[in-house]
Amino acid sequence: MRHLLIIAATLLATSAYADTPLDFLARYEKDAGSPASAERGARFFNMKHGDEWSCASCHTERPTQVGRHAKTDKPIKPLAPSANAERFTDAAKVDKWFRRNCNDTLNRACSAQEKADVIAWLLTLN
Amino acid sequence: MNTKIETRRVWDLPTRMFHWSLVASFLIAFLTSDSEKLRDVHVLAGYSLAGLITFRLLWGFVGGKYSRFADFLPTPQKLIDYLKSLLVGKPRHYVGHNPAGAVAIFLLLGFGAVAALSGWATYEEVGGHFMEELHETAANGMMALVVIHIVGVIVSSSLHRENLVLAMITGWKSKQGQDSAQADGGRS
């Protein structure tokens, strides 16, 4: 039901750019052609993908808390929207950071399914 | 035409070392710009670039004759005259930087300074998202200038029949003709 609402909202939206975490979730689910799985997102977020870093290396396994840059030790604001309302509200930033960070952790771009899964998981965190 | 080719030292060693070190630091910074893993390398390249630009700004006042800003300060008129002379295939010859090259130098120094300062601000998290955007814009602008600069060097080299890249490595240029700027009696 929630997904139906999201899809309806997306179809009605006139702007090509999403501006809430749910909009991004819907957009990536649509691109992936299948629903997101928060459980899969949690696994994806915390595992390494053949390189030295996972998402959690910087964002921690509990992204409602402040992260720490694995190279520079600088603090990183929480990634979960419940802890940081700015997250997943700006398409340019979302595109930019998925591009950069997927490259650093996977050596490739993330698929729409992977992005949808991660956002779905982040949205379950409180 | 005189067939004997004389040469003269135009670019002093510090200017040449500055030029190629700037090339290296900018390239390294640009190539590492999208990576968090190479963040240290990127920041180091940025500091190097900032140091090099600071040096060049000082050297522009105390360096060798052709390295001084006063020697190649471009004016719109000089630039237009020079570009026109290129278009008609009779390029005005400058021993030092030609006006188009001079514009590239000042813009590159300016964009480089902005890129370095805004990069530092982004890294130290002062100035927020604006600094991040400014940093990317300045760096991309710099890359665009580099491309234009390289095209200009190739075009000028072929029109003047001199190898400007080699001159920036060895410092020597052939002593062909007079400096047009001086030849026409201080018009410019």
Chai-1 contact restraints between the chains, C-beta under 6 A:
chainA,res_idxA,chainB,res_idxB,connection_type,confidence,min_distance_angstrom,max_distance_angstrom,comment,restraint_id
A,K71,B,E36,contact,1.0,0.0,6.0,A-B,restraint_1
A,K71,B,R39,contact,1.0,0.0,6.0,A-B,restraint_2
A,T72,B,R39,contact,1.0,0.0,6.0,A-B,restraint_3
A,R100,B,D34,contact,1.0,0.0,6.0,A-B,restraint_4
A,D104,B,S35,contact,1.0,0.0,6.0,A-B,restraint_5
A,D104,B,E36,contact,1.0,0.0,6.0,A-B,restraint_6
A,D104,B,K37,contact,1.0,0.0,6.0,A-B,restraint_7
